[in-house]
């Protein structure tokens, strides 16, 4: 609801090199109840005073030494680019040239000398109404923008929570933990930053990474939860989780997040040398987000305890990752991952699983599934 406008509380600045004109205008304004009237006879002080006191209307003489009114208006236009300039020009000679030039550079109205009290008050009131309405509207828009930002942030948080829980559903079924997807997505974010990707792409990878194994929901329990080593037929079934994940995330071609999530789900088991699955693509044919998540997924899987395996040491995991540079992993990403390793380990320590080790059977196969 629009609030009542109090023009009498407005900040008024008078700039005129004739002190008699200033005194007359101050008297007229104060007698009419205006509370905040500032003035100067030095035009060089006009812009600093305008900015310092958040002026709502400027009564500006045209013919002055140092800076004339046109020059003052030009400086104000440079200093204030996104606001309504409430300038009332004071002049003894209101020629056509003065009117046109003043209006072109920002003047809103004119007062001719000698001043008429009623005209002074009415013209000032008219400009102040517009100025204060504009300010009120701008403030309301800023409040609305802030509310939209807060609401958008809430939606983003909710969206990420839903995505994370979808990822956890697959991880829990696979005897993994929710912390795995939290860690892996954070590592992916750090690696994407190290790669120099734009913030928007970093955010997409961070949000999409938790869904990398969502397709495991569609894998039969007798395969996914088998305590022993998978036979050849079962392994082929297990590998289909990437296709199933891609299918589960399909249907939203115009949503960048879902496109990124599909790419990661489908390609995070592809290998740089073409020996991965499901399609055996190689090198830069593999989407960058898939290559990023591949390193982060394997590192976390290797260095995490699971009921079926012991955790590898960080040194052992990095030896393998370096050995697989140019084979399993993008050779450009491996040194970048090493460069963020300190941050990765800090985050890993804060989000540990603390799982008891039951046995290390099937460690290698499950680590790479």
C-alpha positions in Angstrom: 0.0 0.0 0.0 1.3 3.4 -0.9 2.4 5.5 2.1 1.5 9.2 2.5 4.1 11.6 1.0 5.5 14.2 3.4 7.0 16.9 1.1 7.8 19.2 4.1 10.5 16.7 5.3 12.2 16.8 1.9 15.9 17.8 1.6 16.2 21.1 -0.4 19.4 22.6 -1.8 19.6 26.2 -3.1 22.6 27.1 -5.3 22.8 30.8 -6.3 25.7 33.2 -6.2 23.5 36.0 -4.9 23.0 35.7 -1.2 19.9 37.8 -1.3 18.1 35.2 -3.5 19.1 32.4 -1.2 17.8 34.3 1.9 14.5 35.0 0.2 14.0 31.4 -0.9 15.0 30.1 2.6 12.5 32.5 4.2 9.6 31.4 1.8 10.4 27.7 2.4 10.8 27.8 6.2 7.6 29.9 6.6 5.8 27.2 4.7 7.1 24.4 7.0 10.0 23.0 5.1 12.4 21.6 7.6 15.6 20.7 5.7 16.9 23.6 3.6 20.6 23.7 2.6 22.3 26.4 0.5 25.6 27.6 -1.0 26.8 30.6 -3.1 29.7 28.5 -4.5 28.5 26.4 -7.4 31.5 24.1 -7.0 29.9 22.8 -3.8 26.6 21.9 -5.5 27.3 18.3 -6.4 29.1 17.3 -3.1 26.2 18.8 -1.1 23.6 17.1 -3.3 25.2 13.7 -2.7 26.0 14.3 1.0 22.4 15.3 2.0 20.5 13.1 -0.4 18.8 16.1 -1.9 15.2 15.8 -3.1 15.1 19.0 -5.1 17.8 21.4 -6.3 17.0 25.1 -6.9 19.8 26.0 -9.3 20.8 29.4 -10.7 22.1 29.4 -14.3 24.4 32.4 -14.4 27.2 31.8 -11.8 31.0 32.1 -11.6 33.2 29.0 -11.4 30.5 26.6 -12.7 27.3 27.8 -14.3 24.1 25.9 -13.9 24.6 23.9 -17.1 27.9 22.6 -15.9 26.5 21.7 -12.5 23.7 19.7 -14.2 26.3 18.0 -16.4 28.3 16.9 -13.4 25.1 15.6 -11.7 24.3 13.6 -14.7 27.7 12.0 -14.5 27.4 11.3 -10.8 23.8 10.0 -10.8 22.9 7.8 -13.7 20.0 5.8 -12.3 17.8 8.3 -10.5 15.3 11.1 -11.1 17.1 14.4 -11.1 14.8 17.0 -9.4 16.2 20.3 -10.8 14.3 23.6 -10.7 16.2 26.2 -12.7 16.4 29.8 -11.4 16.9 32.4 -14.0 16.1 36.1 -14.7 16.1 35.6 -18.4 14.2 32.6 -19.5 15.0 32.6 -23.2 14.1 29.8 -25.6 17.8 28.7 -25.7 18.0 28.6 -21.9 14.8 26.5 -21.7 15.8 24.0 -24.3 19.3 23.6 -23.1 18.2 23.2 -19.5 15.6 20.6 -20.3 18.0 18.7 -22.5 20.5 18.4 -19.7 18.1 17.5 -16.9 16.0 20.5 -15.6 12.4 19.6 -14.7 10.9 23.1 -14.3 11.8 26.9 -14.1 11.4 29.8 -11.7 11.9 33.3 -13.0 13.3 36.1 -11.0 12.0 38.1 -9.2 10.3 35.3 -7.3 6.6 35.0 -6.6 5.9 33.3 -3.3 2.9 31.2 -4.4 4.6 30.2 -7.6 7.8 29.2 -5.8 5.9 26.9 -3.4 3.7 25.3 -6.1 6.5 24.5 -8.5 8.6 23.1 -5.6 5.7 21.0 -4.4 5.0 19.6 -7.9 8.6 18.5 -8.4 8.8 17.1 -4.9 5.7 15.0 -5.4 7.2 13.4 -8.5 10.6 13.0 -6.8 9.3 11.4 -3.6 6.9 9.1 -5.5 9.8 8.0 -7.7 11.9 7.4 -4.5 9.1 5.5 -2.9 8.6 3.3 -5.9 12.3 2.7 -6.2 12.4 1.6 -2.6 9.5 -0.7 -3.0 11.2 -2.2 -6.0 14.3 -2.7 -4.0 12.3 -4.5 -1.3 10.6 -6.6 -3.9 14.0 -7.5 -5.5 15.4 -8.5 -2.1 12.3 -10.7 -1.4 12.7 -12.3 -4.9 16.4 -12.9 -4.1 15.6 -14.5 -0.8 12.8 -16.6 -2.3 15.1 -17.7 -5.2 17.8 -18.7 -2.6 15.2 -20.7 -0.8 14.1 -22.4 -4.0 17.8 -23.1 -4.8 18.3 -24.7 -1.4 15.2 -26.8 -1.7 16.2 -27.9 -5.2 19.6 -28.9 -4.1 18.1 -30.8 -1.1 15.8 -32.7 -3.5 18.7 -33.5 -5.8 20.9 -34.6 -2.9 18.2 -36.9 -1.6 17.7 -38.4 -5.0 21.4 -39.2 -5.1 21.2 -40.6 -1.5 18.4 -42.9 -2.5 20.8 -44.6 -5.0 23.8 -44.5 -2.6 21.8 -46.1 0.3 20.7 -48.9 -1.9 24.3 -49.5 -2.9 25.5 -49.7 0.6 27.1 -46.3 0.2 26.5 -43.3 2.4 25.0 -39.9 1.7 28.3 -38.3 2.6 29.9 -39.9 -0.5 27.7 -37.8 -2.8 28.2 -34.7 -0.7 32.0 -35.1 -0.9 32.1 -36.1 -4.5 30.0 -33.1 -5.6 32.1 -30.7 -3.5 35.3 -32.2 -5.0 33.8 -31.8 -8.5 33.0 -28.1 -7.7 36.6 -27.5 -6.6 38.0 -29.2 -9.7 35.7 -27.3 -12.0 36.9 -24.0 -10.4 40.5 -25.2 -10.8 39.7 -25.9 -14.5 38.7 -22.2 -14.8 35.0 -22.8 -15.7 32.5 -19.9 -15.4 30.7 -19.7 -12.1 27.4 -20.8 -13.8 29.0 -24.0 -15.1 30.7 -24.7 -11.8 27.3 -24.4 -10.0 25.6 -26.8 -12.5 28.3 -29.4 -12.0 28.1 -29.0 -8.2 24.3 -29.4 -8.3 24.2 -32.3 -10.8 27.0 -34.4 -9.5 24.9 -36.0 -6.7 22.8 -37.7 -9.3 25.7 -39.5 -11.0 24.6 -42.9 -9.8 20.8 -42.4 -9.7 20.5 -45.2 -12.3 21.5 -47.8 -9.6 17.9 -47.5 -8.4 16.9 -49.6 -11.4 19.6 -52.3 -10.9 18.1 -55.6 -9.3 19.1 -56.1 -5.7 20.6 -59.6 -6.5 23.2 -57.8 -8.6 23.6 -54.5 -6.7 23.8 -56.1 -3.2 25.6 -59.3 -4.1 28.2 -59.8 -1.4 30.6 -61.6 -3.7 32.2 -60.9 -7.0 29.9 -60.3 -9.9 30.0 -62.8 -12.8 30.2 -61.6 -16.4 26.4 -61.4 -16.9 25.8 -59.6 -13.6 28.6 -57.1 -14.4 26.9 -56.3 -17.7 23.7 -55.7 -15.8 25.6 -53.4 -13.3 27.0 -51.3 -16.1 23.5 -50.5 -17.4 23.1 -48.1 -14.4 24.5 -45.3 -16.4 21.9 -45.8 -19.2 19.2 -46.1 -16.6 20.4 -42.9 -14.9 20.4 -41.1 -18.3 16.8 -42.2 -18.9 15.6 -41.2 -15.5 17.0 -37.7 -16.0 15.7 -37.3 -19.5 12.7 -35.3 -20.7 13.9 -31.8 -19.7 16.0 -30.7 -22.7 15.6 -27.0 -21.9 16.8 -27.3 -18.3 20.6 -26.8 -18.1 20.8 -28.6 -14.8 19.1 -31.7 -16.0 21.2 -31.8 -19.2 24.4 -31.6 -17.1 23.1 -34.3 -14.7 22.3 -36.6 -17.7 25.8 -36.1 -19.1 27.4 -37.0 -15.8 25.2 -40.0 -15.2 25.9 -41.3 -18.7 29.6 -40.7 -19.0 31.3 -40.7 -15.6 32.4 -44.3 -16.3 33.8 -43.5 -19.7 37.6 -43.5 -19.9 40.0 -41.1 -21.7 41.5 -44.0 -23.7 38.1 -45.3 -24.8 38.0 -48.4 -22.6 35.1 -47.3 -20.4 31.4 -47.8 -20.7 28.6 -47.6 -21.9 29.8 -46.4 -25.4 33.6 -46.5 -25.2 34.0 -42.9 -26.3 37.3 -41.3 -25.6 39.2 -38.0 -25.0 37.2 -34.9 -25.4 34.3 -36.8 -26.8 33.5 -37.4 -23.1 31.7 -34.3 -21.8 34.0 -32.3 -19.4 31.5 -32.6 -16.6 31.7 -36.4 -16.9 35.5 -36.3 -16.9 35.6 -34.1 -13.8 33.2 -36.3 -11.9 35.1 -39.5 -12.9 38.2 -38.4 -11.0 36.3 -37.2 -8.0 34.1 -40.2 -7.8 37.0 -42.7 -8.0 39.1 -40.8 -5.5 36.3 -40.7 -2.9 35.4 -44.3 -3.5 39.1 -45.4 -3.1 39.7 -43.5 0.1 36.4 -44.4 1.8 35.7 -47.4 4.0 32.9 -49.7 2.9 31.5 -52.9 4.4 33.2 -54.8 1.6 36.6 -53.0 1.6 39.2 -51.0 3.5 39.9 -47.4 2.7 43.0 -46.8 0.6 45.4 -44.1 1.8 45.4 -40.8 0.0 48.9 -41.6 -1.2 47.8 -44.9 -2.7 44.8 -43.3 -4.3 46.9 -40.6 -5.9 49.4 -43.1 -7.2 46.6 -44.9 -9.0 45.1 -41.7 -10.3 48.4 -40.5 -11.7 49.0 -43.9 -13.2 45.7 -43.7 -14.9 46.3 -40.2 -16.3 45.8 -40.5 -20.0 44.2 -43.9 -19.7 41.2 -43.7 -17.3 41.4 -39.9 -16.6 41.8 -36.7 -18.6 45.6 -36.0 -18.3 44.9 -32.3 -18.0 42.6 -32.8 -15.0 44.9 -35.0 -13.0 47.4 -32.3 -12.0 44.5 -29.9 -11.4 43.1 -32.4 -9.0 46.4 -32.6 -7.2 46.5 -28.9 -6.9 43.2 -28.9 -5.0 44.0 -32.0 -2.9 44.6 -30.0 0.3 41.1 -28.5 0.1 39.7 -31.9 -0.8 41.2 -33.5 2.3 39.9 -30.7 4.5 36.4 -31.2 3.2 36.7 -35.0 3.4 37.7 -34.8 7.1 34.7 -32.7 7.9 32.3 -35.2 6.1 33.7 -38.6 7.0 31.7 -41.8 7.1 33.3 -43.6 10.1 32.2 -47.0 8.7 33.4 -50.2 10.2 35.4 -52.4 7.9 33.8 -55.9 7.6 35.9 -57.3 4.8 37.7 -56.2 1.6 36.2 -58.6 -0.8 35.0 -57.2 -4.1 36.9 -53.9 -3.4 38.3 -53.2 -6.8 35.2 -54.1 -8.7 32.8 -52.2 -6.5 35.1 -49.2 -6.4 34.8 -48.7 -10.1 31.1 -49.6 -10.6 
